[in-house]
Amino acid sequence: MGRIETICISTRKGRIKKPISTAEFRKDYGIVGDAHAGNWHRQVSILPKESIDMMRKQIPNLADGAFAENIITSGLDFSRIEIGTRFLLGETILLEVTQIGKECHTACAIRNLTGDCIMPREGIFCRVIQGGNVNPGAWVEVTETPKVA
């Protein structure tokens, strides 16, 4: 079991996201108020705090949301996450992994700021299966993993 350290949103894509104190997750949409919300497969992005902390060794003042991540978690083993894995955030929010990593934009503002973008290698993208509200500090649990055929 892990924990939500930070929740971030931005009103425009390709921008650094800003931390918020509570988030409303809407089914088949994403986080209300975030530019990446909508009817598609990358409604919510997740990065592990442990990966961000490695980058902070090079860039100590790196802000939460610098990689345009929505959720920063701690205490989860991301090496075992596969497409189809489901996460329970707090008591009600259910996310399903739809993509691991992504191609970075050529003129990526995050890469320009940090010198590297870990989102293409370590970002997890999800769609919202069941919505609700959650705050930083809530638990994150892997509830279902894909069955191997």
C-alpha positions as CSV (number, residue, x, y, z in Angstrom):
1,M,0.0,0.0,0.0
2,G,1.2,3.5,-0.8
3,R,0.2,7.0,-0.2
4,I,-0.7,10.1,-2.2
5,E,1.9,12.7,-1.5
6,T,0.7,15.5,-3.8
7,I,-2.1,16.1,-6.3
8,C,-1.4,18.6,-9.1
9,I,-3.4,20.2,-11.9
10,S,-2.9,22.8,-14.6
11,T,-5.3,24.6,-16.9
12,R,-3.1,24.1,-20.0
13,K,-1.3,21.1,-21.4
14,G,2.5,21.0,-21.5
15,R,2.8,23.2,-18.4
16,I,4.0,22.6,-14.9
17,K,1.1,21.6,-12.7
18,K,0.4,23.2,-9.3
19,P,-0.4,21.4,-6.1
20,I,-4.0,21.4,-4.8
21,S,-5.4,20.5,-1.4
22,T,-8.3,18.3,-2.7
23,A,-9.3,16.9,-6.1
24,E,-12.5,15.7,-7.6
25,F,-12.1,12.7,-9.9
26,R,-14.9,12.3,-12.4
27,K,-15.6,8.9,-14.0
28,D,-14.5,8.7,-17.7
29,Y,-13.1,12.2,-17.5
30,G,-10.2,12.7,-15.0
31,I,-9.5,15.4,-12.5
32,V,-11.9,18.4,-12.6
33,G,-10.0,21.5,-13.5
34,D,-7.1,19.7,-15.2
35,A,-6.2,20.3,-18.8
36,H,-5.6,16.6,-19.4
37,A,-9.1,15.6,-18.3
38,G,-11.5,14.4,-21.1
39,N,-12.7,11.4,-22.9
40,W,-9.4,9.7,-23.7
41,H,-7.0,7.2,-22.2
42,R,-4.6,9.5,-20.4
43,Q,-6.9,11.3,-18.0
44,V,-4.6,11.1,-15.0
45,S,-0.8,10.8,-14.7
46,I,1.1,9.3,-11.8
47,L,4.8,9.5,-10.9
48,P,6.5,7.9,-7.9
49,K,8.0,10.4,-5.4
50,E,11.1,8.1,-5.3
51,S,11.8,8.9,-9.0
52,I,11.2,12.7,-8.5
53,D,13.6,12.5,-5.4
54,M,16.3,11.1,-7.7
55,M,15.9,14.1,-10.0
56,R,16.0,16.4,-6.9
57,K,19.6,15.2,-6.3
58,Q,20.5,17.1,-9.5
59,I,17.9,19.9,-9.2
60,P,17.2,20.5,-5.4
61,N,14.5,23.1,-5.9
62,L,12.4,21.0,-8.3
63,A,8.7,21.7,-7.6
64,D,6.0,19.1,-7.3
65,G,4.2,19.1,-10.7
66,A,7.3,19.9,-12.6
67,F,6.8,16.9,-14.8
68,A,3.1,17.7,-15.4
69,E,2.2,14.8,-13.2
70,N,-1.2,14.7,-11.5
71,I,-0.4,12.4,-8.6
72,I,2.8,11.9,-6.7
73,T,2.8,8.6,-4.8
74,S,5.2,7.1,-2.3
75,G,5.6,3.5,-1.2
76,L,4.4,1.7,-4.4
77,D,6.5,-0.7,-6.5
78,F,6.0,0.7,-10.0
79,S,8.2,-2.0,-11.5
80,R,5.3,-4.4,-11.3
81,I,2.7,-2.1,-12.8
82,E,1.2,-3.3,-16.1
83,I,-1.5,-1.9,-18.4
84,G,-4.8,-2.9,-16.9
85,T,-3.6,-2.6,-13.3
86,R,-6.1,-0.9,-11.0
87,F,-5.5,1.5,-8.2
88,L,-7.8,2.5,-5.4
89,L,-7.2,6.1,-4.2
90,G,-8.7,6.8,-0.8
91,E,-12.0,5.0,-0.3
92,T,-13.8,5.5,-3.6
93,I,-11.6,6.4,-6.6
94,L,-10.7,3.6,-9.0
95,L,-8.1,4.2,-11.7
96,E,-7.0,1.8,-14.4
97,V,-3.6,2.0,-16.0
98,T,-3.9,2.5,-19.8
99,Q,-0.3,3.5,-20.7
100,I,3.2,3.4,-19.2
101,G,5.5,6.1,-20.4
102,K,5.0,8.4,-23.3
103,E,6.9,10.2,-26.0
104,C,8.1,13.6,-24.8
105,H,7.2,16.7,-26.8
106,T,10.0,18.1,-28.9
107,A,9.7,21.5,-27.2
108,C,8.8,20.1,-23.8
109,A,8.7,22.8,-21.2
110,I,9.4,20.3,-18.5
111,R,12.6,19.0,-20.3
112,N,13.7,22.6,-20.8
113,L,13.3,23.3,-17.1
114,T,14.7,20.1,-15.7
115,G,17.2,19.0,-18.3
116,D,15.5,15.6,-18.3
117,C,11.9,14.4,-18.3
118,I,11.2,11.2,-16.4
119,M,7.6,11.1,-17.5
120,P,8.4,9.3,-20.8
121,R,10.2,6.5,-18.8
122,E,8.4,6.3,-15.5
123,G,5.0,8.0,-15.9
124,I,1.9,5.9,-15.5
125,F,-1.3,7.1,-17.3
126,C,-4.8,6.1,-16.2
127,R,-8.5,6.5,-16.9
128,V,-11.0,7.0,-14.1
129,I,-13.2,4.0,-13.6
130,Q,-15.0,5.3,-10.5
131,G,-14.9,8.9,-9.3
132,G,-14.8,10.7,-6.0
133,N,-12.9,13.2,-3.9
134,V,-9.5,12.7,-2.4
135,N,-6.8,14.7,-0.6
136,P,-3.0,14.3,-0.3
137,G,-2.2,11.8,2.5
138,A,-4.8,9.3,1.4
139,W,-3.8,5.7,0.8
140,V,-3.2,4.2,-2.7
141,E,-3.6,0.5,-3.1
142,V,-3.1,-1.8,-6.1
143,T,-6.5,-3.6,-6.2
144,E,-6.3,-5.6,-9.3
145,T,-3.5,-6.7,-11.7
146,P,-4.0,-8.1,-15.2
147,K,-4.4,-11.9,-15.4
148,V,-1.7,-13.6,-17.4
149,A,-3.1,-15.8,-20.2
